[in-house]
Amino acid sequence: VRQLMKQRRPPGFPPGPSPIPVIGNIMSLATEPHVFLKKQSEIHGQIFSLDLGGILTVVLTGYDCIRECLYNQGDVFADRPSLPLFQKMTKMGGLLNCKYGKGWIEHRKLACNSFRYFGSGQRQFERKISEECMFFVDAIDEHKGKPFNPKHLVTNAVSNITNLIIFGQRFTYDDRNFQHMIEIFSENVELAVSGWALLYNAFPCIEYVPFGKHQKLFRNAAEVYDFLLEVINGFSQGRVPHAPRHYVDAYLDELEQNKGEPGSSFSQENLIYSVGELIIAGTETTTNTLRWAMLYMTLYPDIQERVHREIDSVIENGRVPTLEDKQKMPYVEAVLHEILRFCNIVPLGIFRATSQEAKVNGYTIPKGTMVITNLYSVHMDEKYWTDPGVFSPQRFLDSNGNFVKREAFLPFSMGKRCCLGEQLARMEMFLFFTTLLQRFHLQFPPGTVPTVTPKLGMTLQPQPYSICAVRRQQKS
Ligand code: HEM
C-alpha cells in the first residue's frame, strides 16, 4: 500500500507513462534509455515524469526546456537526488554527488582552484600533456601497425593528466594496481544505472539479498576506497603545510585550517570521495570521447584524410602540436565537436534534483524531486539541428570553413553543476587527437568493421574494437 501511495503523482506534477504497480517505469529504462525517453517526450511533452519504483522523477527534453531549468532557474535545479545508492557510496558528500549547499560550494571551489593552479594556469602544464601524448603514441607504435584494442592505452594516458593535478605524478602504463582500480571503478559507472541499481534505490532492503549486481557494485566501491586511501597517504608524504604540490596537499591544508570548525565539510572521507570522483569523471568521459573519435575516423576515411591534411598544413615538419595551433585548425575542432554531439558521452547527464519547489511550463515540481536531463535530446533537437541523426563535422563550419559555435551543444551540461573539467578535457582531446593523427593512419584490420552500437551505462562507450595504427610518412 505504501508503494502504491508513493506512486501517485502530486497535484500539478508533469504527466508521464503509466507505471506498472510497485516497480513503476523501471523496466522502460532497460535498453537505450536516452532514446526511449526522447520518444516518450513526443507523447507527454518536453517535461514529463517517470515513476522509478516509487521515486518520482522528472525528465527534461530538448534545448529550450533544459536551458530554462538548468540555466534560468540554476539554483532550483542544482541539487543531486538523495538516492539510497549515492547515500551508501558517498553519504551525499564529496563533490560530484554532493548535496547542493556549503559542502558542495567548498569542494567545488577547491577543485576549480586546484585545476587552475596545478593545471591550466601553469605554464609547464601543456608541456606535461604533450609528454603524455608522446608516451601514448610511442606505446601505440609498439604494435607496429598490427591490430590492437586501444582502450587501455587511452584510459591510462588520459587518467594521467588528472593524476598530475591530483597527485602531482603520472602512473606508468604497466601499473597493474592503478589499472585495476580504474577498471572496477568504471565497471561501477556502468552498474550504477543497471536494473539492479535502480531496484536498490527503490527497495534498499535488497542490500541483504546476497546475489545481484548491486553486491558487485558495493564490493568494487569498497576496493576503490581502500586503494585511494593508500595512494592518498603515499602522495601526502613529505607534505609541507601551505606549500601544496597537488590537489591532495591543497585539500589537507583546508582540512587542517578548518579543524574544529563545526560546519566544515572537509574530512578524510570527503577527500577520498572527491579524489575518486575527479579521477573517474575525468577518465571515463575523455577516454570514451577519444575512443569514439578513433572509431569514427576509421569509419570515415575521407574525414580522416581531411584531418591529416589540416594537421600537416598547420604543424610544419612534424613538430609537437600545441594549443596555439587550435585556432588554425577549424576542421579538427569541428570533428571533435561533432563526436561530442553525435556520440553523447553522458547521454542523460548526471542525475539532478530540485533544491526547492519549482515551477516550469505551468507544472509544479516539489523540492527534492529527481531530475533527469536528456542531453542526448538536446543534440538531436530538430529545432536546432538539421538531420541530427547524420554524422557531419561540416555543421560546425561556416561557408568559409571557419569554426562556428552552436547553441544547442551541451556535452558538458550547463548551469551550477556543469562539468568542472571542461577546459581540461578540451585541452586533452585536442592534443591527444592531433598527436595521434599526426603520426598514424587509422584503419580496421582487413575484413572487419566494428559496430557503432554503444555499450550502455552512465556514459556511452564503443564496444571493444581492434584497430591498426599505421605510421604515416615521417617528417623530420
Ligand atoms: C560533471 C561531461 C570531462 C569532472 C559533468 C556532467 C557532464 C560532464 C555531462 C554533469 C553536469 C550536470 O550535473 O549537469 C563531461 C565530458 C567530459 C568531461 C563529456 C569529457 C569529454 C571531465 C574532466 C573532469 C570532469 C576531465 C575532471 C578531471 C567533472 C565533475 C563533475 C562533472 C567533478 C561534477 C560537477 C558538480 O557536480 O559540481 N561532466 N565531463 N569532467 N565533471 Fe565532467
Boltz pocket constraint, residues with backbone or C-beta under 6 A from the ligand:
constraints:
  - pocket:
      binder: B
      contacts: [[A, 95], [A, 96], [A, 97], [A, 98], [A, 108], [A, 162], [A, 277], [A, 278], [A, 279], [A, 281], [A, 282], [A, 283], [A, 285], [A, 286], [A, 289], [A, 345], [A, 346], [A, 349], [A, 350], [A, 351], [A, 352], [A, 373], [A, 410], [A, 411], [A, 412], [A, 413], [A, 414], [A, 416], [A, 417], [A, 418], [A, 419], [A, 420], [A, 421], [A, 422], [A, 424], [A, 425]]
      max_distance: 6.0
